[in-house]
């Protein structure tokens, strides 16, 4: 498998299709927590595997960040990888890698598909993901336990959603900044969706004009691919504003 491993001072979460590198913290974290970062690269091989839970491989990749979901949706904690077995996870990851119609890399790699693929019981998921958060890690990050779960892990509400079998609850729990969760139909309407739909379709879907404006504003501010999507949505957004 084409992968490269690099050790950071501390990396809390890595992404797959979202491609957002995790937050790194000060060197004080290294003294109490050593966590490996695994980054999917065009060249290189994985040279070793760690059996130490504190040096678990956290799975992810490099690409433009998927803004439809919060980034932990496209992350798998190293303790989960170790529980399943890195070879099995590598094999599965390779089988689903690819780009979608919006050029997002590995969008099918997400925590829900991981749970389903490897049949992870809810109690074990909670034990591994929440039970691995140590006092020394929280002190290094200078955040509370609840703040850690919100920022880097999975809250009780998110875990309940993942195991609910209800896609609407999952969408709500993992809605990203550049998306709108519509409670009426349980769908996500993101910058990607806005970029290739019409003003009439915005109205039919019930996306508030303010949300369209907010999402396009964030995309323009982010630049790059996001700005391109915002530009593609611009005409429909202007027409939609005129309709309201």
FENWO-V267828 format. One record per residue. N is the residue number from 1. RES is the residue in one letter. BURIAL is 1 if it has 16 or more other C-alpha atoms within 10 Angstrom, else 0. D_LAST is the distance of its C-alpha to the last C-alpha in Angstrom with 1 decimal. Layout:
# FENWO-V267828
N_RES_BURIAL_D_LAST / N_RES_BURIAL_D_LAST
This chain:
# FENWO-V267828
1_X_0_51.6 / 2_X_0_50.2 / 3_X_1_49.6 / 4_X_1_50.5 / 5_X_1_51.1 / 6_X_0_51.1 / 7_X_0_51.9 / 8_X_1_49.7 / 9_X_1_50.6 / 10_X_1_48.1 / 11_X_1_45.2 / 12_X_1_43.4 / 13_X_1_41.1 / 14_X_1_40.7 / 15_X_1_38.0 / 16_X_1_38.2 / 17_X_1_35.1 / 18_X_1_33.2 / 19_X_1_36.0 / 20_X_1_35.6 / 21_X_1_39.0 / 22_X_1_39.7 / 23_X_0_40.3 / 24_X_0_43.8 / 25_X_1_45.6 / 26_X_0_48.7 / 27_X_0_52.2 / 28_X_0_53.1 / 29_X_1_51.2 / 30_X_1_53.7 / 31_X_0_56.5 / 32_X_0_55.1 / 33_X_1_52.8 / 34_X_1_53.1 / 35_X_1_50.4 / 36_X_1_50.3 / 37_X_1_47.3 / 38_X_1_47.2 / 39_X_1_45.1 / 40_X_1_44.8 / 41_X_0_46.2 / 42_X_0_47.2 / 43_X_0_50.8 / 44_X_0_53.1 / 45_X_0_54.4 / 46_X_0_54.4 / 47_X_0_57.8 / 48_X_0_58.1 / 49_X_0_56.8 / 50_X_0_57.0 / 51_X_0_58.3 / 52_X_0_57.5 / 53_X_1_54.3 / 54_X_0_53.7 / 55_X_1_53.6 / 56_X_1_51.5 / 57_X_1_49.6 / 58_X_1_45.9 / 59_X_1_44.2 / 60_X_1_41.5 / 61_X_1_40.8 / 62_X_1_39.5 / 63_X_1_36.3 / 64_X_1_32.8 / 65_X_1_31.4 / 66_X_1_29.3 / 67_X_1_26.2 / 68_X_1_24.9 / 69_X_1_27.6 / 70_X_1_29.5 / 71_X_1_32.6 / 72_X_1_35.1 / 73_X_1_33.8 / 74_X_1_35.4 / 75_X_1_38.6 / 76_X_1_41.9 / 77_X_1_44.2 / 78_X_1_47.7 / 79_X_1_49.3 / 80_X_1_47.6 / 81_X_1_48.8 / 82_X_1_52.3 / 83_X_0_52.2 / 84_X_0_51.3 / 85_X_0_53.4 / 86_X_1_52.3 / 87_X_0_53.8 / 88_X_0_51.8 / 89_X_1_48.6 / 90_X_0_49.3 / 91_X_0_50.0 / 92_X_0_46.8 / 93_X_1_44.7 / 94_X_0_46.2 / 95_X_0_45.5 / 96_X_0_41.7 / 97_X_0_41.2 / 98_X_0_38.9 / 99_X_0_35.6 / 100_X_0_32.5 / 101_X_0_30.1 / 102_X_0_28.4 / 103_X_0_31.8 / 104_X_1_31.9 / 105_X_1_35.6 / 106_X_1_36.9 / 107_X_1_33.7 / 108_X_1_35.9 / 109_X_1_38.0 / 110_X_1_36.6 / 111_X_1_38.2 / 112_X_1_37.3 / 113_X_0_39.0 / 114_X_1_41.9 / 115_X_1_42.4 / 116_X_0_42.3 / 117_X_0_44.6 / 118_X_0_47.2 / 119_X_0_46.9 / 120_X_1_46.7 / 121_X_0_47.2 / 122_X_0_44.9 / 123_X_0_47.8 / 124_X_0_49.0 / 125_X_1_45.6 / 126_X_1_45.4 / 127_X_0_49.0 / 128_X_1_48.6 / 129_X_1_45.2 / 130_X_1_45.4 / 131_X_0_49.2 / 132_X_0_49.6 / 133_X_0_47.8 / 134_X_0_50.8 / 135_X_0_51.3 / 136_X_0_52.4 / 137_X_1_49.2 / 138_X_1_47.1 / 139_X_0_49.4 / 140_X_1_49.1 / 141_X_1_45.3 / 142_X_0_45.4 / 143_X_0_42.9 / 144_X_0_43.2 / 145_X_1_43.5 / 146_X_0_40.1 / 147_X_0_38.5 / 148_X_1_40.4 / 149_X_1_39.0 / 150_X_0_35.4 / 151_X_1_36.0 / 152_X_1_38.5 / 153_X_1_39.3 / 154_X_1_38.0 / 155_X_1_37.3 / 156_X_0_38.5 / 157_X_0_35.0 / 158_X_1_34.5 / 159_X_1_37.9 / 160_X_1_37.2 / 161_X_1_34.1 / 162_X_1_36.2 / 163_X_1_38.8 / 164_X_0_36.6 / 165_X_0_36.1 / 166_X_0_32.4 / 167_X_0_30.1 / 168_X_1_27.1 / 169_X_1_29.2 / 170_X_1_30.2 / 171_X_1_26.7 / 172_X_1_25.8 / 173_X_1_29.1 / 174_X_1_28.8 / 175_X_1_25.1 / 176_X_1_25.2 / 177_X_1_23.4 / 178_X_1_21.3 / 179_X_1_20.1 / 180_X_1_18.1 / 181_X_1_20.0 / 182_X_1_18.3 / 183_X_0_20.6 / 184_X_0_19.6 / 185_X_0_21.1 / 186_X_0_23.1 / 187_X_1_21.9 / 188_X_1_21.3 / 189_X_1_18.4 / 190_X_1_19.9 / 191_X_1_19.8 / 192_X_1_22.0 / 193_X_1_19.8 / 194_X_1_16.7 / 195_X_1_19.1 / 196_X_0_20.0 / 197_X_0_17.0 / 198_X_1_14.3 / 199_X_1_10.6 / 200_X_0_11.4 / 201_X_0_13.7 / 202_X_1_11.4 / 203_X_0_9.4 / 204_X_0_12.9 / 205_X_0_14.4 / 206_X_0_12.1 / 207_X_1_11.7 / 208_X_1_9.6 / 209_X_1_7.6 / 210_X_0_10.4 / 211_X_1_13.0 / 212_X_1_12.1 / 213_X_1_12.5 / 214_X_1_15.6 / 215_X_1_17.2 / 216_X_1_17.0 / 217_X_0_18.3 / 218_X_1_21.2 / 219_X_1_22.0 / 220_X_1_22.2 / 221_X_0_24.4 / 222_X_0_26.6 / 223_X_0_27.3 / 224_X_0_29.3 / 225_X_0_28.1 / 226_X_1_25.0 / 227_X_1_24.0 / 228_X_0_24.6 / 229_X_1_22.2 / 230_X_1_19.6 / 231_X_1_20.4 / 232_X_1_20.2 / 233_X_1_16.7 / 234_X_1_15.6 / 235_X_0_14.7 / 236_X_1_12.6 / 237_X_1_10.8 / 238_X_0_10.2 / 239_X_0_9.0 / 240_X_1_6.6 / 241_X_0_5.4 / 242_X_0_5.5 / 243_X_0_3.8 / 244_X_0_0.0
